[in-house]
Protein backbone atom coordinates (compact mmCIF):
# COMPACT_ATOMS: atom_id res chain seq x y z
CA UNK A 1 0.00 0.00 0.00
CA UNK A 2 1.28 3.45 -0.95
CA UNK A 3 0.54 6.02 1.73
CA UNK A 4 -0.80 9.46 0.91
CA UNK A 5 1.68 12.33 0.79
CA UNK A 6 -0.60 15.02 -0.64
CA UNK A 7 -3.58 16.89 0.78
CA UNK A 8 -5.79 19.51 -0.79
CA UNK A 9 -7.77 22.39 0.62
CA UNK A 10 -11.00 23.65 -0.91
CA UNK A 11 -13.46 26.21 0.41
CA UNK A 12 -16.25 28.40 -0.84
CA UNK A 13 -15.66 32.06 -1.35
CA UNK A 14 -17.20 33.94 1.58
CA UNK A 15 -18.13 37.48 2.47
CA UNK A 16 -18.60 38.25 6.14
CA UNK A 17 -20.11 41.03 8.19
CA UNK A 18 -23.27 42.53 9.66
CA UNK A 19 -25.71 43.41 6.90
CA UNK A 20 -23.94 41.30 4.28
CA UNK A 21 -27.26 39.75 3.24
CA UNK A 22 -28.03 42.98 1.40
CA UNK A 23 -25.31 42.07 -1.12
CA UNK A 24 -26.96 38.87 -2.32
CA UNK A 25 -28.68 40.47 -5.32
CA UNK A 26 -25.58 41.99 -6.91
CA UNK A 27 -23.56 38.88 -6.03
CA UNK A 28 -26.05 36.54 -7.68
CA UNK A 29 -26.26 38.77 -10.74
CA UNK A 30 -22.45 38.83 -10.98
CA UNK A 31 -22.52 35.04 -11.13
CA UNK A 32 -24.60 35.29 -14.31
CA UNK A 33 -27.98 34.38 -12.80
CA UNK A 34 -31.21 35.93 -13.96
CA UNK A 35 -33.83 33.61 -12.40
CA UNK A 36 -33.12 31.69 -9.20
CA UNK A 37 -34.85 29.46 -6.69
CA UNK A 38 -34.75 30.89 -3.17
CA UNK A 39 -34.75 27.95 -0.77
CA UNK A 40 -35.79 28.32 2.88
CA UNK A 41 -37.98 26.78 5.58
CA UNK A 42 -41.49 27.85 6.70
CA UNK A 43 -40.33 29.68 9.83
CA UNK A 44 -37.40 31.45 8.20
CA UNK A 45 -39.64 32.58 5.33
CA UNK A 46 -41.32 34.97 7.78
CA UNK A 47 -38.12 36.43 9.24
CA UNK A 48 -35.89 39.38 8.25
CA UNK A 49 -33.11 37.33 6.63
CA UNK A 50 -35.41 36.14 3.86
CA UNK A 51 -37.09 39.55 3.54
CA UNK A 52 -33.68 41.19 3.12
CA UNK A 53 -32.61 38.63 0.54
CA UNK A 54 -35.80 39.15 -1.47
CA UNK A 55 -35.36 42.93 -1.40
CA UNK A 56 -31.77 42.64 -2.59
CA UNK A 57 -32.61 40.22 -5.40
CA UNK A 58 -35.44 42.45 -6.59
CA UNK A 59 -33.24 45.51 -6.48
CA UNK A 60 -30.65 43.77 -8.63
CA UNK A 61 -33.26 42.73 -11.20
CA UNK A 62 -32.93 39.01 -10.43
CA UNK A 63 -36.18 37.07 -10.71
CA UNK A 64 -36.86 34.40 -8.12
CA UNK A 65 -39.35 31.83 -6.95
CA UNK A 66 -39.49 30.74 -3.32
CA UNK A 67 -39.39 27.15 -2.09
CA UNK A 68 -40.22 27.43 1.62
CA UNK A 69 -40.95 23.80 2.46
CA UNK A 70 -37.52 22.71 3.70
CA UNK A 71 -37.80 20.22 6.55
CA UNK A 72 -35.50 20.78 9.50
CA UNK A 73 -33.41 17.59 9.50
CA UNK A 74 -34.39 16.74 5.89
CA UNK A 75 -35.50 13.36 4.61
CA UNK A 76 -35.30 11.72 1.23
CA UNK A 77 -38.96 12.69 0.72
CA UNK A 78 -38.40 16.36 1.54
CA UNK A 79 -35.35 16.47 -0.73
CA UNK A 80 -37.29 14.91 -3.60
CA UNK A 81 -39.94 17.60 -3.28
CA UNK A 82 -37.31 20.32 -3.63
CA UNK A 83 -35.65 18.49 -6.53
CA UNK A 84 -38.98 18.27 -8.38
CA UNK A 85 -39.50 22.03 -8.00
CA UNK A 86 -35.97 22.76 -9.20
CA UNK A 87 -36.28 20.50 -12.23
CA UNK A 88 -39.65 21.97 -13.24
CA UNK A 89 -38.44 25.55 -12.78
CA UNK A 90 -35.27 25.23 -14.87
CA UNK A 91 -33.54 27.89 -12.76
CA UNK A 92 -30.08 29.20 -13.55
CA UNK A 93 -29.05 29.48 -9.91
CA UNK A 94 -29.97 28.94 -6.27
CA UNK A 95 -30.03 31.04 -3.11
CA UNK A 96 -30.44 29.32 0.25
CA UNK A 97 -31.35 31.19 3.44
CA UNK A 98 -31.41 29.11 6.61
CA UNK A 99 -29.52 26.52 8.58
CA UNK A 100 -27.71 23.46 7.34
CA UNK A 101 -30.96 21.71 6.44
CA UNK A 102 -31.82 24.51 4.02
CA UNK A 103 -28.36 24.85 2.51
CA UNK A 104 -28.09 21.07 2.03
CA UNK A 105 -31.52 20.97 0.41
CA UNK A 106 -30.46 23.63 -2.07
CA UNK A 107 -27.26 21.70 -2.83
CA UNK A 108 -29.14 18.57 -3.84
CA UNK A 109 -31.84 20.48 -5.72
CA UNK A 110 -29.01 22.04 -7.70
CA UNK A 111 -27.28 18.68 -8.20
CA UNK A 112 -30.25 16.68 -9.47
CA UNK A 113 -31.64 19.48 -11.62
CA UNK A 114 -28.22 19.99 -13.23
CA UNK A 115 -27.19 16.33 -13.55
CA UNK A 116 -30.41 14.26 -13.38
CA UNK A 117 -30.11 10.71 -12.05
CA UNK A 118 -31.96 8.19 -9.90
CA UNK A 119 -32.11 9.49 -6.36
CA UNK A 120 -29.74 6.91 -4.86
CA UNK A 121 -27.15 7.37 -7.61
CA UNK A 122 -25.11 10.03 -5.79
CA UNK A 123 -25.78 8.79 -2.25
CA UNK A 124 -22.70 7.53 -0.46
CA UNK A 125 -22.22 3.73 -0.44
CA UNK A 126 -23.09 1.20 0.83
CA UNK A 127 -26.61 2.64 0.99
CA UNK A 128 -26.30 4.36 -2.41
CA UNK A 129 -24.27 3.97 -5.58
CA UNK A 130 -21.74 6.68 -4.71
CA UNK A 131 -21.64 7.89 -8.31
CA UNK A 132 -19.22 10.75 -8.95
CA UNK A 133 -20.82 14.11 -9.76
CA UNK A 134 -20.04 14.50 -13.47
CA UNK A 135 -19.34 18.23 -13.53
CA UNK A 136 -19.90 21.67 -12.01
CA UNK A 137 -23.32 22.76 -10.78
CA UNK A 138 -25.19 26.03 -11.24
CA UNK A 139 -24.26 28.98 -9.02
CA UNK A 140 -25.46 28.66 -5.42
CA UNK A 141 -25.22 31.46 -2.89
CA UNK A 142 -25.72 30.19 0.68
CA UNK A 143 -26.75 32.49 3.52
CA UNK A 144 -26.53 30.66 6.86
CA UNK A 145 -28.78 31.77 9.71
CA UNK A 146 -27.27 29.57 12.41
CA UNK A 147 -23.74 29.45 13.77
CA UNK A 148 -23.55 25.74 13.30
CA UNK A 149 -23.17 23.48 10.32
CA UNK A 150 -20.68 25.42 8.22
CA UNK A 151 -22.55 23.99 5.23
CA UNK A 152 -21.88 27.16 3.24
CA UNK A 153 -18.23 26.06 3.00
CA UNK A 154 -18.54 22.30 2.40
CA UNK A 155 -19.44 19.83 -0.33
CA UNK A 156 -21.57 17.66 1.97
CA UNK A 157 -25.32 17.25 2.26
CA UNK A 158 -26.94 15.10 4.97
CA UNK A 159 -30.42 13.56 5.10
CA UNK A 160 -32.55 10.91 6.81
CA UNK A 161 -33.08 7.88 4.57
CA UNK A 162 -36.36 6.70 6.04
CA UNK A 163 -36.33 3.27 4.44
CA UNK A 164 -33.08 2.45 6.25
CA UNK A 165 -33.86 4.39 9.47
CA UNK A 166 -30.52 6.14 9.28
CA UNK A 167 -28.88 9.32 8.10
CA UNK A 168 -26.52 9.30 5.15
CA UNK A 169 -24.96 11.77 2.77
CA UNK A 170 -24.04 12.98 -0.66
CA UNK A 171 -20.53 14.41 -0.74
CA UNK A 172 -18.56 15.94 -3.60
CA UNK A 173 -16.56 19.10 -4.15
CA UNK A 174 -19.01 20.28 -6.80
CA UNK A 175 -21.74 20.56 -4.15
CA UNK A 176 -19.84 23.31 -2.35
CA UNK A 177 -21.73 26.63 -2.73
CA UNK A 178 -20.26 29.22 -5.04
CA UNK A 179 -20.42 31.86 -2.30
CA UNK A 180 -21.27 31.98 1.37
CA UNK A 181 -22.74 35.22 2.72
CA UNK A 182 -22.16 35.17 6.47
CA UNK A 183 -24.19 37.85 8.19
CA UNK A 184 -24.17 37.77 12.02
CA UNK A 185 -27.40 39.79 12.06
CA UNK A 186 -29.19 36.70 10.79
CA UNK A 187 -28.57 34.86 14.06
CA UNK A 188 -30.51 37.35 16.18
CA UNK A 189 -33.71 35.32 15.80
CA UNK A 190 -32.03 32.07 16.86
CA UNK A 191 -33.69 30.67 20.02
CA UNK A 192 -31.32 29.69 22.86
CA UNK A 193 -31.61 25.93 22.33
CA UNK A 194 -30.97 26.35 18.59
CA UNK A 195 -27.92 28.48 19.39
CA UNK A 196 -26.72 25.82 21.84
CA UNK A 197 -27.24 22.85 19.52
CA UNK A 198 -25.74 24.56 16.49
CA UNK A 199 -22.84 25.92 18.54
CA UNK A 200 -21.99 22.48 19.88
CA UNK A 201 -22.09 21.18 16.32
CA UNK A 202 -19.45 23.80 15.45
CA UNK A 203 -17.34 22.63 18.37
CA UNK A 204 -17.68 18.96 17.48
CA UNK A 205 -16.78 19.67 13.84
CA UNK A 206 -13.61 21.38 15.00
CA UNK A 207 -12.67 18.77 17.61
CA UNK A 208 -13.34 15.83 15.30
CA UNK A 209 -11.33 17.26 12.41
CA UNK A 210 -8.51 18.24 14.80
CA UNK A 211 -8.34 14.72 16.25
CA UNK A 212 -9.09 12.76 13.07
CA UNK A 213 -6.71 10.25 11.61
CA UNK A 214 -3.85 12.03 9.83
CA UNK A 215 -4.08 12.30 6.05
CA UNK A 216 -0.66 10.65 5.60
CA UNK A 217 -1.76 7.41 7.27
CA UNK A 218 -4.27 6.71 4.50
CA UNK A 219 -3.83 4.96 1.17
CA UNK A 220 -3.10 7.27 -1.74
CA UNK A 221 -5.71 7.18 -4.53
CA UNK A 222 -4.64 5.83 -7.91
CA UNK A 223 -6.42 8.76 -9.57
CA UNK A 224 -5.63 12.07 -7.82
CA UNK A 225 -8.87 13.54 -9.17
CA UNK A 226 -10.73 11.00 -7.02
CA UNK A 227 -9.07 12.00 -3.77
CA UNK A 228 -11.85 11.96 -1.21
CA UNK A 229 -13.29 15.21 0.15
CA UNK A 230 -12.61 14.00 3.70
CA UNK A 231 -8.86 13.42 3.72
CA UNK A 232 -7.95 13.31 7.41
CA UNK A 233 -6.29 15.88 9.64
CA UNK A 234 -3.67 17.93 7.85
CA UNK A 235 -1.59 21.04 8.56
CA UNK A 236 -4.04 23.50 6.99
CA UNK A 237 -7.22 21.98 8.41
CA UNK A 238 -5.56 22.06 11.83
CA UNK A 239 -5.22 25.85 11.62
CA UNK A 240 -8.92 26.36 10.95
CA UNK A 241 -10.08 23.75 13.44
CA UNK A 242 -7.87 24.98 16.26
CA UNK A 243 -9.10 28.55 15.82
CA UNK A 244 -12.71 27.38 15.82
CA UNK A 245 -12.15 25.52 19.10
CA UNK A 246 -10.70 28.66 20.69
CA UNK A 247 -13.64 30.78 19.51
CA UNK A 248 -16.15 28.27 20.87
CA UNK A 249 -14.40 28.29 24.24
CA UNK A 250 -14.65 32.07 24.42
CA UNK A 251 -18.08 32.73 22.95
CA UNK A 252 -20.40 29.69 22.81
CA UNK A 253 -21.98 30.09 26.26
CA UNK A 254 -22.31 33.85 25.81
CA UNK A 255 -24.01 33.45 22.41
CA UNK A 256 -26.57 31.06 23.92
CA UNK A 257 -27.26 33.28 26.90
CA UNK A 258 -27.87 36.55 25.04
CA UNK A 259 -29.07 36.94 21.44
CA UNK A 260 -28.09 40.62 21.62
CA UNK A 261 -24.46 39.86 22.45
CA UNK A 262 -23.16 40.95 19.08
CA UNK A 263 -19.55 40.09 19.83
CA UNK A 264 -20.44 36.52 20.82
CA UNK A 265 -22.83 35.85 17.95
CA UNK A 266 -20.39 37.33 15.42
CA UNK A 267 -17.53 35.21 16.69
CA UNK A 268 -19.64 32.05 16.71
CA UNK A 269 -20.40 32.71 13.03
CA UNK A 270 -16.65 33.00 12.47
CA UNK A 271 -16.15 29.76 14.37
CA UNK A 272 -18.77 28.01 12.25
CA UNK A 273 -17.10 29.09 9.02
CA UNK A 274 -13.61 28.24 10.27
CA UNK A 275 -14.73 24.81 11.46
CA UNK A 276 -16.51 24.27 8.15
CA UNK A 277 -13.29 24.86 6.23
CA UNK A 278 -11.42 22.62 8.66
CA UNK A 279 -13.76 19.63 8.66
CA UNK A 280 -14.77 20.21 5.04
CA UNK A 281 -11.28 19.08 4.10
CA UNK A 282 -10.16 16.90 7.02
CA UNK A 283 -13.49 15.27 7.82
CA UNK A 284 -15.24 14.27 11.03
CA UNK A 285 -15.30 10.91 12.75
CA UNK A 286 -17.25 8.90 15.33
CA UNK A 287 -19.47 11.51 17.05
CA UNK A 288 -20.94 12.33 13.66
CA UNK A 289 -21.10 8.72 12.46
CA UNK A 290 -22.89 7.69 15.65
CA UNK A 291 -25.25 10.68 15.53
CA UNK A 292 -27.07 9.47 12.45
CA UNK A 293 -28.92 6.51 14.01
CA UNK A 294 -29.62 8.65 17.09
CA UNK A 295 -31.54 11.15 14.95
CA UNK A 296 -33.36 8.37 13.11
CA UNK A 297 -34.55 6.73 16.36
CA UNK A 298 -36.29 9.77 17.82
CA UNK A 299 -39.88 9.17 18.87
CA UNK A 300 -41.17 11.99 21.06
CA UNK A 301 -38.33 14.41 21.78
CA UNK A 302 -38.94 18.02 20.67
CA UNK A 303 -36.55 20.60 22.18
CA UNK A 304 -37.55 24.21 22.79
CA UNK A 305 -37.20 26.51 19.80
CA UNK A 306 -37.61 23.84 17.11
CA UNK A 307 -40.66 23.07 14.93
CA UNK A 308 -43.12 20.96 16.91
CA UNK A 309 -44.76 19.25 13.94
CA UNK A 310 -42.42 16.24 14.24
CA UNK A 311 -40.12 14.69 16.82
CA UNK A 312 -36.52 15.74 16.33
CA UNK A 313 -33.09 15.33 17.86
CA UNK A 314 -31.32 18.30 16.24
CA UNK A 315 -28.05 17.40 14.61
CA UNK A 316 -25.87 19.29 17.07
CA UNK A 317 -27.49 17.52 20.01
CA UNK A 318 -27.23 14.07 18.43
CA UNK A 319 -23.52 14.69 17.80
CA UNK A 320 -22.54 16.02 21.20
CA UNK A 321 -24.29 13.31 23.24
CA UNK A 322 -21.63 10.72 22.40
CA UNK A 323 -18.68 13.11 22.11
CA UNK A 324 -17.41 12.78 25.71
CA UNK A 325 -17.27 8.98 25.51
CA UNK A 326 -15.74 9.04 22.03
CA UNK A 327 -12.94 11.49 22.83
CA UNK A 328 -12.13 9.71 26.09
CA UNK A 329 -11.75 6.46 24.10
CA UNK A 330 -10.07 7.95 20.99
CA UNK A 331 -7.38 9.71 22.99
CA UNK A 332 -5.55 6.42 23.31
CA UNK A 333 -4.41 6.77 19.70
CA UNK A 334 -3.09 10.33 19.97
CA UNK A 335 -3.14 11.55 23.57
CA UNK A 336 -1.03 14.64 22.85
CA UNK A 337 -3.54 15.88 20.25
CA UNK A 338 -6.45 15.42 22.69
CA UNK A 339 -4.56 17.21 25.44
CA UNK A 340 -3.96 20.10 23.04
CA UNK A 341 -7.68 20.18 22.21
CA UNK A 342 -8.47 20.46 25.92
CA UNK A 343 -5.97 23.32 26.22
CA UNK A 344 -7.63 25.12 23.30
CA UNK A 345 -10.89 24.84 25.25
CA UNK A 346 -9.24 26.78 28.07
CA UNK A 347 -8.57 23.79 30.31
CA UNK A 348 -5.60 24.37 32.59
CA UNK A 349 -3.29 21.61 31.37
CA UNK A 350 -0.28 22.65 33.44
CA UNK A 351 0.98 19.58 35.21
CA UNK A 352 -1.13 17.25 33.07
CA UNK A 353 0.40 14.45 31.07
CA UNK A 354 -0.60 13.37 27.58
CA UNK A 355 -2.40 10.40 29.13
CA UNK A 356 -4.80 12.86 30.79
CA UNK A 357 -5.92 14.33 27.45
CA UNK A 358 -9.01 12.20 26.89
CA UNK A 359 -10.40 12.67 30.39
CA UNK A 360 -9.73 16.40 30.38
CA UNK A 361 -11.38 16.88 27.01
CA UNK A 362 -14.42 14.80 27.98
CA UNK A 363 -14.70 16.72 31.24
CA UNK A 364 -14.75 20.17 29.68
CA UNK A 365 -17.30 19.02 27.09
CA UNK A 366 -19.62 17.78 29.82
CA UNK A 367 -19.25 21.08 31.67
CA UNK A 368 -20.19 23.00 28.51
CA UNK A 369 -23.16 20.72 27.88
CA UNK A 370 -24.47 21.42 31.38
CA UNK A 371 -24.02 25.16 30.95
CA UNK A 372 -26.14 25.26 27.78
CA UNK A 373 -28.73 22.79 29.14
CA UNK A 374 -28.16 19.81 26.89
CA UNK A 375 -30.04 16.59 27.70
CA UNK A 376 -28.10 14.18 29.91
CA UNK A 377 -27.03 11.58 27.39
CA UNK A 378 -29.10 9.37 25.13
CA UNK A 379 -31.61 8.67 27.89
CA UNK A 380 -32.39 12.39 27.85
CA UNK A 381 -33.79 12.16 24.31
CA UNK A 382 -35.72 8.94 24.92
CA UNK A 383 -33.13 6.38 23.77
CA UNK A 384 -32.47 3.39 26.03
CA UNK A 385 -30.38 0.22 26.11
CA UNK A 386 -33.12 -1.60 24.20
CA UNK A 387 -32.18 0.58 21.20
CA UNK A 388 -28.52 -0.50 21.32
CA UNK A 389 -28.67 -3.01 18.41
CA UNK A 390 -30.34 -0.42 16.16
CA UNK A 391 -27.79 2.24 17.11
CA UNK A 392 -24.89 -0.06 16.27
CA UNK A 393 -26.47 -1.24 13.03
CA UNK A 394 -27.07 2.36 11.95
CA UNK A 395 -23.44 3.33 12.53
CA UNK A 396 -21.93 0.52 10.47
CA UNK A 397 -22.81 2.01 7.03
CA UNK A 398 -21.06 5.30 7.87
CA UNK A 399 -17.67 4.16 6.59
CA UNK A 400 -17.13 7.51 4.88
CA UNK A 401 -16.38 8.97 8.31
CA UNK A 402 -15.77 6.02 10.64
CA UNK A 403 -12.58 5.36 8.67
CA UNK A 404 -11.30 8.72 9.91
CA UNK A 405 -11.41 7.65 13.55
CA UNK A 406 -7.95 7.93 15.11
CA UNK A 407 -8.49 4.44 16.53
CA UNK A 408 -10.02 1.58 14.51
CA UNK A 409 -13.61 0.99 15.60
CA UNK A 410 -15.89 -2.02 15.17
CA UNK A 411 -19.30 -3.21 16.39
CA UNK A 412 -18.00 -3.85 19.90
CA UNK A 413 -16.55 -0.33 20.01
CA UNK A 414 -19.85 1.26 19.00
CA UNK A 415 -21.71 -0.85 21.53
CA UNK A 416 -19.31 0.25 24.28
CA UNK A 417 -19.48 3.95 23.33
CA UNK A 418 -23.28 4.07 23.00
CA UNK A 419 -23.59 2.34 26.35
CA UNK A 420 -21.27 4.87 27.97
CA UNK A 421 -23.33 7.69 26.44
CA UNK A 422 -26.69 6.67 27.87
CA UNK A 423 -25.97 9.23 30.63
CA UNK A 424 -23.05 11.66 30.67
CA UNK A 425 -23.18 12.83 34.27
Secondary structure, DSSP 8 states (H G I E B T S, - for coil): --B---------EEEESTTGGGGHHHHHHHTT-SEEEEEEETTGGGSHHHHHHHHHHHHTT-EEEEEEEE-SS-BHHHHHHHHHHHHHHT-SEEEEEESHHHHHHHHHHHHHHHS---GGGSS-TTTS------S---EEEEEE-SSS--GGG-SEEEEEEGGGTEEEEEE-GGGS-SEEEE-GGGGTT--HHHHHHHHHHHHHHHHHHHHS-BGGGSB--SSGGG--S---B-HHHHHHHHHHHHHHHHHHHHHHH-TT-HHHHHHHHHHHHHHHHHHHHH---HHHHHHHHHHHH-SS-B-TTS-SSS-B--HHHHHHHHHHHHHHHHTTT-HHHHHHHHHHTT---TT--GGGHHHHHHHHHHHHHHHTT--STGGGGT--GGGHHHHHHHHHT-HHHHTT-SS---HHHHHHHHHHTS---
